Amino acid sequence: MKTIPLHHQARGASARIKHHITSTLVWLCLLALMPVAQTTAQTVFTATPKTFEFGPGTPNTRSNMRTFSLPAWATIVRVYGTFSAGGAERVNVDLHKPSAESVDSTGPDGPYVASAGAQITGIPASGSFSMNNFGINNTSEFGCPSTWRVRVRSQLSNPTIRVAGTIYVDYIPPPQRILSIAGDGFDIDADTTATARAISTSQIDGTGSFRIKAKWHADAWLGTFAPVTVKLLRPNGTTAKTQTGWSQHAPADKTPKLDFTYAVSAADALLPGSWFIQVTNPQSFDILNFNIDDTDDGAFDDQVPNFNSTFTASCAGGFEITPEEREARVHETLNYAYKWIVPDPQNWNDLRWIQLRIRDGSDIVMWLKFDVLTRTFSVLNEGNGRFGKGFAAGTRTQLQTNKATLHLAGSSVVAAGPTSPIVTLNLQLSLKPGTAGRVLAIDVAAQENAEEASEFSDCLSPAGTIVVLPKK
């Protein structure tokens, strides 16, 4: 098995994180765990392959359409595949980009992009096709729940032989979007809720996850810090998420820092217009220079650590992981709340599995899988490329690699009920001496039952960072 060299960048409140993390963050969705080309700037990945069939003995008379769910602004690099048939046959392959109406497998195909013809010959009959010249049509503002579509069809109106094969799509994931507030930083009067400010960025489209951080100053005695309440508002004005917290540069004992995530559902993604930030100041003094990034808006901003608020496009619901950034010592108990949110109208039992991977570059520290059907956890064995035997949370079993341990006795699986859209994996972990002094990235994933079964992730997303402190 090959591991993917996922790249990760985090600009957090910790100076240690800021100095250690230097690589580029790339959003990764619908990965088949097969990097096919890599440069210093971009990595090309292959989406989960899809099989097709048509002709006698199949549900499809002369064609078969397959959908590929990619985040908005992903770039298609190549579409290719292989055929087998009961005899000679000529086929066409058509590629259509997403549209507002091409949701999942429903609605009409989106705009036509390109076609390729192929001839199936030989005994046994086989063939292949490849398309890679798409020009400016290789990307789309529409992402999940809208889909790219590949339709394979016979050139005959009534084919007499069965044709089957596999389709592959190579793509470059879209970059993470850095958010800002229209008009830059602003002040909030005492005991006031400020006018909502639009989030100013391009290419926030489709489903995905917001991560909102903020900084501000108190117009009071020097050294005064004060919490505020921040709302993320949907384009229709309703509240998506609320948090009361402290500025990113507040002292360590002032917690929680303003830092929250929100998973954009398919219904959210269909709302027209901008997202907004609204701030309430409950204090008896004004708040100055509020902003959702580390922009220097005035005096004292030199005390603010580097940070950004971001939007990350995704295609398999959304996630929240707490804490997202932390420092840890070897053998220290690490408790994580890993939440997966399934888009309406599905619930968490519509998932096949949920995965979490801890890594340093391409070096895997631990790769966990929670099997929803059996309610068990297992760990990837890098030696054979398979997940091992599953064990339930709450048991005395410890799942281990040579660098980390999952303590099942201190772990749990929590959901409001079988039809809840949200499930939380409470994971108790610890790290071994081989991780000391390293910066570890956390990646997460889930797969739905409706998707073609795969043991590995269809959608790995950067979710957090652990800075492992050197040994004392």
KOLPA-613750 format. One line per 2 residues: number of its first residue (from 0); their letters; for each residue x, y, z of C-alpha. Coordinates in pm, 1 decimal, m for minus. Each point is the difference from the previous one (the first is absolute). Layout:
N
NUM> A> X:Y:Z; ...
This chain:
472
0> MK> 0.0:0.0:0.0; 119.3:349.6:m77.0
2> TI> m53.0:282.3:245.8; m92.3:347.4:m121.8
4> PL> 243.1:284.5:67.0; m270.2:238.5:117.1
6> HH> 124.0:352.7:55.9; m112.6:202.1:297.9
8> QA> 39.7:355.6:119.4; m131.6:141.1:326.3
10> RG> 29.1:356.1:121.6; m111.4:m22.1:361.1
12> AS> 32.8:196.6:321.4; 300.3:m200.3:106.2
14> AR> 339.3:138.3:m96.0; 128.9:m355.7:m1.5
16> IK> m256.9:m99.9:m259.5; 73.9:313.4:m202.8
18> HH> 371.7:m74.5:m14.8; m24.9:m372.8:m63.6
20> IT> m263.0:m27.7:m269.0; 128.2:115.2:m336.1
22> ST> m159.5:m217.8:m265.3; m301.1:84.4:m217.7
24> LV> m356.3:m93.0:95.1; m187.2:m180.6:m273.2
26> WL> m361.6:m109.8:39.1; m39.9:m362.5:m91.9
28> CL> m337.9:m148.0:m86.0; m109.1:m323.6:m166.3
30> LA> 347.0:m152.7:17.4; 60.0:m351.8:m118.6
32> LM> 332.1:9.8:186.1; 189.9:9.2:m328.0
34> PV> 219.0:304.9:m60.5; 66.2:m1.9:m374.2
36> AQ> 223.0:301.8:m41.6; 168.2:244.7:231.4
38> TT> 177.9:331.6:m35.7; 113.3:249.4:260.6
40> AQ> m324.8:193.6:m44.2; m278.4:m248.3:m68.2
42> TV> m84.0:m365.6:36.7; m232.8:m183.8:m237.0
44> FT> m228.5:m263.2:151.6; m227.3:m265.6:m140.2
46> AT> m363.5:1.3:111.8; m159.7:m326.0:105.6
48> PK> m26.1:m208.7:m320.4; m352.2:m78.4:m123.0
50> TF> m104.0:m311.2:m190.8; m255.3:m0.2:m281.6
52> EF> m190.4:m247.2:m216.7; m261.8:m1.1:m272.3
54> GP> m147.3:m237.5:m257.8; m173.9:m338.8:28.4
56> GT> m31.7:m134.0:353.4; 49.7:341.8:163.9
58> PN> m245.7:267.6:121.4; 130.9:239.9:m268.5
60> TR> m92.5:m46.2:m364.5; 272.3:202.2:m176.4
62> SN> 164.8:235.2:248.3; 96.9:44.0:363.9
64> MR> 54.2:333.0:180.1; 221.7:19.0:309.8
66> TF> 32.2:297.8:233.9; 314.9:139.6:160.9
68> SL> m38.7:222.9:306.3; 276.7:259.1:13.4
70> PA> 14.3:323.7:199.9; m69.1:328.4:m177.1
72> WA> 298.3:133.5:m200.6; 178.8:m334.3:m15.7
74> TI> 195.8:m22.7:m327.0; m52.3:m301.9:m225.3
76> VR> 330.1:m116.2:m147.4; m85.9:m324.7:m178.2
78> VY> m295.0:m236.7:m50.0; 87.2:m351.8:m114.7
80> GT> m109.4:m359.6:25.3; 2.6:m358.0:m121.6
82> FS> m259.3:m222.1:m173.1; m75.4:m365.7:m41.3
84> AG> m276.5:m148.6:m214.3; m140.7:m316.7:m145.8
86> GA> 121.8:103.4:m346.2; 105.8:293.0:m214.6
88> ER> m177.3:326.7:83.2; 39.5:374.9:m50.4
90> VN> m86.6:235.2:284.8; m2.2:371.5:79.0
92> VD> 82.6:154.4:339.3; m146.7:342.1:88.4
94> LH> 108.7:227.2:287.6; m241.3:256.1:149.4
96> KP> 89.1:254.6:267.7; m231.0:71.5:297.3
98> SA> m291.2:242.8:m5.1; m253.1:123.7:253.1
100> ES> m243.3:m268.9:m121.2; 237.1:m299.8:m21.2
102> VD> m33.5:m87.1:369.3; 142.1:m340.7:94.4
104> ST> m139.8:m234.9:m267.6; m321.5:201.4:m52.7
106> GP> m79.8:277.7:m244.7; 133.9:55.1:m351.8
108> DG> 368.0:m28.3:m85.0; 196.8:321.5:36.4
110> PY> 183.8:176.8:m285.0; 178.8:m221.5:m251.6
112> VA> 379.8:7.0:27.8; 155.5:m261.8:m230.3
114> SA> m39.8:m342.4:m162.5; 226.0:m288.8:m91.5
116> GA> m62.6:m292.5:m232.0; 138.6:m347.5:53.3
118> QI> m0.4:m331.9:m180.2; m20.0:m329.6:186.4
120> TG> 183.2:m272.2:m190.0; 185.4:m326.8:44.7
122> IP> m72.3:m333.3:164.1; m94.9:49.4:276.9
124> AS> m123.6:342.9:m113.6; 144.9:296.9:188.9
126> GS> 80.6:367.1:m45.4; 71.4:330.1:173.5
128> FS> m59.6:374.0:m27.0; 159.7:320.3:128.5
130> MN> m95.6:370.8:m1.2; 219.0:282.6:129.0
132> NF> m52.0:303.7:m222.7; m278.0:192.5:174.3
134> GI> 121.5:360.8:m28.7; m185.1:239.3:229.7
136> NN> m273.0:m260.4:58.7; 211.9:m199.8:242.9
138> TS> m150.5:159.2:313.6; m341.4:106.5:128.7
140> EF> m145.7:236.3:258.2; m243.8:m279.9:85.8
142> GC> 114.1:m266.1:242.1; m177.7:m246.5:223.7
144> PS> m289.5:m70.3:m2.4; 31.7:63.6:m378.4
146> TW> 201.2:m263.9:m186.5; 232.6:m45.1:m295.4
148> RV> m138.6:m268.6:m230.3; 159.7:m248.9:m235.5
150> RV> m234.8:m180.2:m239.9; 122.6:m305.6:m193.6
152> RS> m224.3:m92.3:m296.1; m4.7:m233.1:m295.9
154> QL> 14.7:149.7:m347.6; m274.9:m249.9:m90.1
156> SN> m363.5:71.8:81.5; m55.3:m357.2:117.4
158> PT> 327.1:m169.7:100.0; m1.7:m378.6:2.5
160> IR> 296.0:m58.9:232.3; 68.8:91.5:360.8
162> VA> 261.2:271.3:61.3; 154.1:63.9:344.1
164> GT> 296.4:189.1:135.9; 141.5:251.8:245.4
166> IY> 20.5:380.6:m13.3; 274.6:204.8:168.3
168> VD> 10.3:376.5:59.2; 324.1:180.3:89.3
170> YI> m40.7:340.8:161.5; 172.4:271.7:200.2
172> PP> m183.7:90.9:322.4; m99.2:365.5:46.0
174> PQ> 210.8:208.9:238.2; m125.2:91.4:343.5
176> RI> m163.3:344.5:m10.6; 125.2:275.8:231.1
178> LS> m289.9:208.1:132.4; m19.6:369.9:80.5
180> IA> m269.2:246.0:102.8; m121.0:255.5:m252.3
182> GD> 141.6:336.2:103.1; 273.4:m154.8:218.8
184> GF> m7.6:30.0:379.3; m271.4:189.2:188.1
186> DI> m95.7:124.4:347.3; m300.8:m100.2:211.6
188> DA> m155.2:244.0:246.6; m56.1:m100.6:362.0
190> DT> m300.8:m226.6:63.3; m79.4:m17.4:m371.8
192> TA> m50.5:m250.4:m279.1; 182.1:130.3:m306.2
194> TA> m145.1:m2.3:m350.1; 78.3:m333.2:m166.9
196> RA> 302.5:19.8:m229.6; 24.4:m204.1:m319.4
198> IS> 282.1:m251.3:m29.0; 201.6:113.7:m299.3
200> TS> 163.2:m275.5:m203.4; m30.4:m160.7:m338.5
202> QI> m95.3:m357.3:m74.7; m187.5:m98.1:318.2
204> DG> m225.7:m245.6:m179.8; m147.9:m339.4:69.9
206> TG> 18.7:m192.9:323.2; 297.0:28.3:232.0
208> SF> 115.1:126.3:339.1; 51.1:348.8:137.0
210> RI> 258.0:57.3:270.9; m40.4:339.7:165.5
212> KA> 259.5:159.2:228.0; 14.0:364.4:112.8
214> KW> 196.7:269.9:182.7; m101.3:330.4:160.9
216> HA> 103.9:248.8:270.7; m179.4:145.2:300.8
218> DA> m29.8:380.4:14.5; 76.7:m5.5:371.4
220> WL> 299.7:m12.5:235.0; 319.0:m131.5:m159.0
222> GT> 9.5:m378.4:28.8; m377.3:m39.7:8.8
224> FA> m143.3:m291.4:m197.0; m368.1:m72.6:m46.6
226> PV> m209.5:m269.2:m173.0; m251.2:69.3:m276.9
228> TV> m265.1:m212.2:m172.3; 44.2:m73.5:m371.0
230> KL> m266.3:m140.7:m232.1; 54.4:m149.4:m343.7
232> LR> m313.8:86.6:m199.7; m121.4:m183.2:m307.5
234> PN> m80.2:198.0:m316.3; m368.1:m0.9:104.3
236> GT> 85.1:163.0:334.6; m53.2:m304.2:222.4
238> TA> 263.1:m98.3:255.4; 231.8:m282.8:m101.4
240> KT> 231.0:m0.9:305.5; 59.3:215.1:310.2
242> QT> 293.4:15.7:240.6; 93.9:224.8:291.0
244> GW> 376.2:15.0:33.9; 315.2:201.0:42.7
246> SQ> 237.8:161.4:m247.6; 274.2:m217.4:m146.9
248> HA> 262.5:207.0:185.6; m168.4:m13.9:342.0
250> PA> 203.3:m158.3:282.3; 2.8:m378.7:24.1
252> DK> m244.3:m2.8:293.6; m263.1:184.3:m207.5
254> TP> m184.1:m289.4:m164.9; m152.5:m100.3:m228.4
256> KL> 165.7:200.9:m274.0; m243.7:102.4:m274.4
258> DF> 49.7:m296.9:m232.8; m283.9:m208.6:m141.8
260> TY> m88.7:m208.7:m304.6; m324.2:m38.7:m190.7
262> AV> m84.1:m265.4:m259.0; m184.7:145.4:m301.3
264> SA> m279.9:m239.7:m93.0; m141.1:m61.4:m345.3
266> AD> m299.0:219.9:92.4; 235.3:280.3:112.2
268> AL> 196.8:m27.2:m323.6; m311.5:66.9:m208.8
270> LP> m68.7:335.9:172.5; 89.5:300.9:m219.3
272> GS> 203.0:290.8:136.8; 276.6:66.5:252.2
274> WF> 67.0:m143.0:344.1; 27.7:250.8:286.7
276> IQ> 173.5:53.1:333.6; m194.9:170.7:280.1
278> VT> 164.0:104.5:327.9; m165.1:82.0:334.7
280> NP> 200.7:195.8:257.9; m154.0:m49.2:348.8
282> QS> 266.2:211.9:171.6; m34.5:350.8:146.3
284> FD> 282.0:121.7:m226.6; 58.1:m1.9:m374.5
286> IL> 172.2:m276.7:m195.2; 257.3:116.5:m255.7
288> NF> 145.6:m145.8:m319.9; m203.5:m319.8:m14.1
290> NI> 106.5:m223.5:m288.9; m2.3:m365.3:m105.9
292> DD> 365.5:0.8:m102.6; 325.1:145.5:134.7
294> TD> m15.1:315.3:m215.9; 170.2:296.4:169.9
296> DG> m301.5:224.8:61.5; 157.9:232.3:253.1
298> AF> 188.4:36.8:326.9; 95.0:m315.3:191.7
300> DD> m56.9:m231.2:m297.0; 368.5:m86.8:10.2
302> QV> m94.3:m215.7:301.1; m233.0:m215.8:m210.6
304> PN> 133.0:m339.2:m119.8; m28.6:m106.5:m362.8
306> FN> m336.6:m154.2:m84.6; m266.8:m13.3:m270.3
308> ST> m363.8:m97.4:m27.4; m59.3:m246.7:m282.1
310> FT> m250.9:m187.2:m214.8; 87.7:m352.7:m111.8
312> AS> m212.0:m160.5:m271.6; m112.4:m358.0:63.7
314> CA> m243.1:m260.9:m132.6; m91.5:m244.1:273.7
316> GG> m190.9:198.4:260.3; 209.2:189.3:251.0
318> FE> 206.6:m46.5:310.1; 107.1:168.0:320.2
320> IT> 296.6:m108.1:208.6; 83.7:136.7:345.0
322> PE> 266.1:108.8:72.9; 117.7:90.0:m349.6
324> ER> 349.0:110.2:107.4; 187.5:m102.0:311.8
326> EA> 337.9:m78.8:148.6; 64.3:m335.1:165.1
328> RV> 268.1:m199.5:172.7; 89.0:m360.3:m66.7
330> HE> m233.8:m237.0:191.3; m233.3:287.8:94.2
332> TL> m369.9:m90.7:m23.7; m160.0:180.4:m295.3
334> NY> m379.2:20.9:m6.2; m158.5:91.0:m333.8
336> AY> m366.5:54.5:m87.4; m31.1:m86.4:m370.0
338> KW> m345.2:84.7:m135.5; m135.3:m91.2:m342.8
340> IV> m307.4:179.9:m135.6; m198.8:m178.7:m272.3
342> PD> m192.0:220.3:m247.8; m382.5:m3.0:3.8
344> PQ> m201.3:m218.1:m35.9; 247.0:m273.1:94.7
346> NW> 115.1:m103.2:347.1; 320.6:m134.2:144.9
348> ND> m103.8:m361.8:m62.9; 14.7:78.4:m372.4
350> LR> 379.0:9.1:41.7; 210.2:m309.3:m68.4
352> WI> 299.4:115.2:201.1; 180.8:301.5:147.3
354> QL> 378.9:33.5:m7.6; 264.9:205.7:177.8
356> RI> 365.9:7.9:m97.4; 292.6:150.2:190.3
358> RD> 314.5:54.1:m204.1; 323.0:191.7:m43.9
360> GS> 17.0:59.6:m374.5; m30.8:m344.1:m158.1
362> DI> 102.2:m175.1:323.8; m319.4:m141.7:153.2
364> VM> m8.5:9.4:379.6; m344.4:m163.5:28.7
366> WL> m289.7:m56.9:m240.7; m330.3:m84.0:171.3
368> KF> m325.1:m126.0:m149.4; m335.3:m11.1:177.6
370> DV> m232.9:m251.2:m165.0; m354.6:134.8:40.2
372> LT> m175.5:m334.4:m54.6; 203.7:m195.6:256.4
374> RT> 66.3:303.1:228.0; 367.7:m100.1:20.8
376> FS> 337.1:172.0:m35.1; 298.8:m139.5:m189.3
378> VL> 349.2:116.3:m96.3; 169.4:m12.1:m338.9
380> NE> 281.4:m253.6:m27.4; 249.0:168.7:m233.2
382> GN> 171.2:m331.7:m59.9; m294.8:m154.7:m185.7
384> GR> m199.0:317.1:m79.2; m309.7:m123.1:187.1
386> FG> m189.4:97.4:311.8; 27.1:m249.6:282.8
388> KG> m260.2:m160.6:224.8; m262.5:235.8:136.9
390> FA> m69.2:64.3:370.8; m278.0:196.1:167.2
392> AG> 48.3:320.8:197.7; m12.7:m48.9:375.7
394> TR> 191.6:m326.7:m5.6; 343.1:m41.3:161.3
396> TQ> 169.8:m54.2:m336.7; 272.1:238.3:m111.1
398> LQ> 49.8:42.4:m375.2; 365.6:79.0:m64.8
400> TN> 255.3:92.8:m261.6; 368.0:56.0:65.9
402> KA> m73.1:372.8:45.4; m345.3:29.6:162.1
404> TL> m270.4:m172.9:206.5; m380.3:21.6:m4.8
406> HL> m133.4:m75.3:349.2; m345.1:m150.4:m60.2
408> AG> m82.5:m4.6:371.1; m1.0:379.9:m7.0
410> SS> m168.0:31.5:m341.7; m369.3:9.9:m91.1
412> VV> m247.1:43.1:m285.1; m282.8:248.1:65.1
414> AA> m308.9:86.2:m206.8; m341.8:137.5:97.2
416> GP> m161.6:m305.6:m158.4; 7.7:m226.4:m305.5
418> TS> m145.9:273.1:m225.6; 223.1:282.4:124.5
420> PI> 200.8:176.2:m273.3; 293.1:35.8:241.1
422> VT> 229.2:m256.7:157.6; 292.4:78.9:229.3
424> LN> 301.8:m224.7:49.9; 161.8:80.4:334.6
426> LQ> 353.8:m128.3:m46.0; 259.8:m44.1:272.8
428> LS> 347.6:m12.2:m153.1; 363.1:14.5:105.6
430> LK> 322.2:41.5:m196.5; 320.3:m201.2:30.0
432> PG> 360.8:126.1:22.1; 57.7:m21.6:m376.6
434> TA> m227.1:302.2:m49.6; 186.8:236.5:235.3
436> GR> 94.6:332.7:m157.3; m222.9:m53.2:m305.2
438> VL> m301.1:189.1:m135.8; m282.2:m241.7:m80.4
440> AI> m294.3:64.7:m231.4; m345.1:m146.9:62.9
442> DV> m210.3:m94.3:m305.8; m359.6:m123.8:8.9
444> AA> m238.9:m179.9:m234.4; m333.3:m179.6:m32.0
446> QE> m169.5:m214.8:m263.4; m372.2:m44.2:m58.2
448> NA> m167.4:m337.3:m51.3; m136.3:124.3:m332.4
450> EE> 352.8:32.5:m138.7; 190.4:m288.9:m151.2
452> AS> 161.8:m195.4:280.2; 362.0:84.8:66.2
454> EF> 213.6:m76.0:303.9; 180.0:328.8:m36.6
456> SD> m98.2:361.6:1.8; m204.3:170.0:m269.0
458> CL> 53.4:334.3:167.8; 294.1:88.7:227.0
460> SP> m3.0:349.7:141.8; 259.9:180.2:213.4
462> AG> m161.5:47.7:341.4; 260.5:83.1:262.5
464> TI> 357.3:6.3:125.1; 192.3:m147.7:292.1
466> VV> 335.7:150.5:93.7; 181.0:m272.8:192.8
468> LP> 237.4:162.6:246.3; 356.6:m127.8:29.4
470> KK> 79.3:m228.0:288.1; 91.8:177.7:321.2
